[in-house]
Amino acid sequence: MHHDPRPPEGPVGPYGSVSMSPERPEVLVMTGEVDVAVSDEALAELSTWTGVRVVDLSAVTFLDSSGMRLVAQVARLVRPHRLRVVGASKQPLTALKLFGADRITDLVEG
């Protein structure tokens, strides 16, 4: 039996990612579990996201406080434009509402 050493496509288990959409550079795509490990890594690229207008959370399964803080930092970065956060549902949506993200972003439920 041959074992494929490549990791499976997309987030598996406790993994998440934050990346620019290759087709639409104004869209920042978050996937999987966006926790402190993912957020800390993403912060290194924050200064390159000045053109972001939308954060897509449709593939996010978990968002902790560091993920919410990352969304807030992107919102701050792109001022005076108002950041749109789209696609959030379940735990990420609940977390963003409790965090008050609707005060600093246009929060569009998924």
C-alpha positions, 0 to 999 in steps of 0.5 A: 500500500502506497502512502501519500506524504502530502497533507490533505487539501484544506484545513483538517483538525485544529488547523486554519489559515489566513490568505489573500484570495488569488482571484480577488486581492481585496478579499482576505480568506480565513479557513478552519480554526483561527486561533492564536497560532494562526493569528500570530502567523497572519499578523506578520503579513498585516501591513500588506493587506491595505487593499483588503475590503472583505474578510471571508469567514465562510470556511471558518469553524472556530474563531478565538479572541486572537482571531477576532482581534485580527479582524479588528486590526484589519478593520483598523488598517483599512480605515477610512474604508469600512471592512465587510466580514462575510460568511460567518456562521455558528461559533464564529458568528456568535463570537463576533457578535459578542465581541461587538464586531458589528460596531467596527465592521459590516457583519454579513451573516453566512 
